[in-house]
Amino acid sequence: MNRIENKFTSLRANNEKALIAYLTAGDPSLDITKKLIFALEEAGVNILEIGVPFSDPTADGPVIQAASQRSLKSGTTLNSVLKMITEVRKVSEIPIVLFGYFNPIFAYGVKKFALSARAAGVDGVLVVDLPHEEAKELRTYTDAAGIDFISLIAPTTGEDRLKKIAAKASGFLYYISITGITGTAAPKIEKIKSEVKNIRKITNLPIAVGFGISQPEQARDIARFADGVVIGSAIVRLIDENKNNKNLLKIVSDYISELKKALC
């Protein structure tokens, strides 16, 4: 078992749910991102999604789009993100999923990426613009490297396609709680509950729910039927609002602690 599977197994044994947090690498700097990783882990985050900045993040809402642009302007690259993860791995075993788009990976070289990511200590990849039907180009190498390929399930995903995606997925399934882009609408709990129930009929993989979740109450309600909750735009917004505050790490940690309490 790798770190992701181990984490869900241990959480399930303790009747806990995963708190999954997203950070845009390099916003406001890679050094601060690294400090935030340690702070979030201490505050209760179980799995980290590290966003690789991209110039055209079409699946992301305005908050993460702006963070991606700031990160690119500060010089963040896929290679520098991998180097940062290598440094994190010297002291932390928290599961890490690289979240991003295929263009930077393709430019880097898919085989080289898989080998470099594995060497850095990446546990999974989530490539939002690489659908199931086109994933083989990357998965040939990431699967061989033992890196989980995290698959997205949308509210509009039909049953036949859902079965195909679930059959090939690894790590966990990421259910998108709303239609549209990240951080722009509130999820409808009862609808999500029904969809997660349907997904469970065809897979034993853990199911995490993300997009639009920002309040502890939302996280608590979703955790009643999902295996994990993903918080993204709310964290990125909080970081941007407090990037010049000397108490940035504490402010973000306090927010995470409240979310973790809700999941417990």
Secondary structure, DSSP 8 states (H G I E B T S, - for coil): --HHHHHHHHHHHTT--EEEEEEETTSS-HHHHHHHHHHHHHHT--EEEEE---S--TTS-HHHHHHHHHHHHTT--HHHHHHHHHHHTTT----EEEEE-HHHHHHH-HHHHHHHHHHHT--EEEETT--GGGTHHHHHHHHHTT-EE-EEE-TT--HHHHHHHHHH--S-EEEE-SSSSTTSS---HHHHHHHHHHHHTT--S-EEEESS--SHHHHHHHHTTSSEEEE-HHHHHHHHHTTT-TTHHHHHHHHHHHHHHHH-
